[in-house]
């Protein structure tokens, strides 16, 4: 994959839903709820068109929570990605 986000944008990939519940019940495809947790795949350089710069605090590999309806969805090589501004990420998942 060769995606380079511009400015303060990041490319995220949704982390797959669990196949089983904590109690061991196997979920069917229809029963799985899509999580709002994503992995950061690529980070832009933070440079804006007006010559200002946004500090990019997200790093490749970070697990984050983002609004499901923010940004745009793009499909590359059979994978689906979300491209959004860093400010649309609401939290970093630690641990």
N, C-alpha and C positions, 0 to 999 in steps of 0.2 A: 504494500500500500504506500502511496506517495501523496499524502495530503499535507499541505502547509497552510494552516490557518493564518489569516492576516490580523494585524493589530492585537487587540486584547481578546481574541477568540480562542477557544479550546475545542478539541475534538474528543468526544466521550463515546464509550461503548457501554451499553447496558450490561450489567452483570446478570447472568442467567438465574432464573428462579430455582429454588430448591426442588428436587424431585420428591423428597419425603418431608413430612412434618417432623417436629421434634419427638412426637410419640411413635414415629415409625410408619405412619400411613403414607402409602405411595400415592402421589397426586397425578391425575390425568392432565393432559395438555390444557384442556379447558378449565380445569380447577386452579391452575397456577396463576397467581397474581403477579404481574410484572412489578419487580421492585423499582424503587426510584433511586437505587444506588448504581453509580456508573464508575468506570475506570477511565482515568485521563490517558488518552492515547498520544496526543500531540498538543503542544502549547505554542501559541503565537509569540512574536517578539515584543509585543506591547506598544509598538510605534503606531501613532495615530496619524491621520492625513494632515492634521494641523500642526505637525512637528512636536506635539507633546508625547509623553511616554507614560504608559500605565505600568506600574510595578506588577509583574507576573509572579504571584506567590504559589500558584499551582505547579506541580511537577508531574512528569510522565510517571504513571503507576499509582498516583494518588487515587484513593477511593473517595468519591464525593456524592453528595445528595443534591439533586437539581430538580427544578420544577419540570415535570413531564411535558409541559406544553411550551416551554421556552425554546428558543432557537429554531433550527430547522433540521429535518431528518434527511440523511443522504445515504445511498446504498453504493458500496464499492466492493467489488470481488465477492459478492454474495453476503457481505457483512453489512449491518445497518449501524450508522453512526449518528450522533447528535452533534451539531456544530452550534455553539452559543458563546455569548460573551462571558468572560470570567465572572462578572458581577451577577450573572444569573445562577451561579452555583451558590447554594444556601449553606452548605456545611461540608467539612472534611471529616470522613469517618476514620477514627484512630483506633489502633489496636487490633 
